[in-house]
Structures are given as structure tokens and as C-alpha cells.
Amino acid sequence: MKTLIIDTSFKYLVIAIYENNCLLDGLQEHGNSRQSENAIPVIEKLLKKHNLSLFDMDELIVTIGPGSYTGVRVGLAIVKTLKTIHPYTIKVLSSLQALAGKKSCISVIDARSKKVFVGIYQNGKSIKQDALISIDDFDDYIIEYTNFAVIGDGVLVDKEVEEACIYQNIFDLKEELAIVEDIHKVVPDYIKEFEVTKK
């Protein structure tokens, strides 16, 4: 089983190739808002390095947001296009879940305009509804989970941040992800704003 992982939703461009349970190659670098230009060349470069083609892949896994409006669409568009030419198995997951992996942590992604996307996860499962909130509401939203590490854009909410290997997180979650029957019906997940009740 060969798996291609793609995440263009966050500030990183994340591409990785796994064969069975082994990482063949992976890249996680700041995308500098150029994921649309760089994603396909990076995929081609990693495949060529290991004498593989896209048709050698069995499974594609992609994040569907929340995150950058353009970034989220880039990864999803690549996977939708590839699915039209080859019968890949397709799986998708939240960008916040990809950041968290199987850790007990709070995922934070910059939503601009002094807002953040927030997800609280434990062992790969969401334990509180993913939300789009004002930065000013962050401490109230996470008040029951202040012992959890913060992953992602924690600097925006004045928190120390643990680094995440996003492609490994995604691979660790892959057996728990459902197979998508029709990728063309999958749309980016742009979370609606959540009203936080002050404690």
C-alpha cells in the first residue's frame, strides 16, 4: 500500500509518501502562500526521487480545512483531479485534526481578522466542536482544557506551542478515516463563527 499525503490548508506545504508503514519521503515547509505553485512540483520531485509515478499510489489523503481559503482548495483540487484519471482510495480529514494527530492538544490556525480556528482533540478524536472564534475569546473557549498543549498558531493567543509533524500525524490517523465514495461531493470546511459564552 502506497499513500500520498497532501496538506496545503495551513501555513505549511505538507507532502509525504508512505509505503506500507514506512515513510519513504516527506516535506513540511512554510508555503509562503505559494502552495498552489509549489504543491505539484514537490509531489513530482518526491515521486521521481523514489522512481515512482502517481499511478503507483494506492491511497490519497488530503486535509479539507479549515484554513487559508486558497490553500484548502489547492489540495482538494489536486486530489479531485487525480481521482478522475485513476481509481485511488481517497480519505479526508480536518486540518485541525491533522495538526493534533493522536495527542491531547488544542489545534490553532490563523483565520485572520483577529480570529482563529480552534479544535480540541484527544487520541485523534474531537472532544469539543471545532470553532472559529475571536482571539479575545480563546481562553474562555479552552477553559476546561488548559492542561492541553497548543499546536499550530499558538503565538496568536499568547501560548507556547509544541511542534507537529503533520504528515506523520495524518498517517497515524489514516486507519480511522472513512473512505470517501465521491470526492467530487467533498467541499472545503470553512467553520462558521462560534459564540463563546464567557465564564
FENURNOR-V763605 format. One line per field, one symbol per residue. phi: phi as a letter, one per 40 degrees, with the letter a starting at -180 (. if undefined). psi: psi as a letter, one per 20 degrees, with the letter a starting at -180 (. if undefined). Layout:
BEGIN
phi: ???
psi: ???
END
This chain:
BEGIN
phi: .bbbbbbbcbcbcbbabbbfbbccaababdcffbdcccdcdcdcccccdbfbbdccccbbbbcbhcicdcddccccccccccccbacccbbbacccccccgbccabcbbcbgfgbbcbbbbafgbcbaddabbcdccdcccbdcbccccbbhccdcbfbcbccbccccdccccccccccccbccccbdcbcccbccccc
psi: ppppppojhaiqpopqpqodjppgqqpoqpikkkhhhhgghgggggghhjlqrhiiqhpppqqjrrbpgggghgghhgggghhiiqmqppqqrqhhhhhhcjroroppppjrkkqqppppqplippjqpqqorqhhighhhjhikiiqqpqclhhhklqqpqqpnghhgghhihiipqpphnhiipqqnopqqpoppp.
END
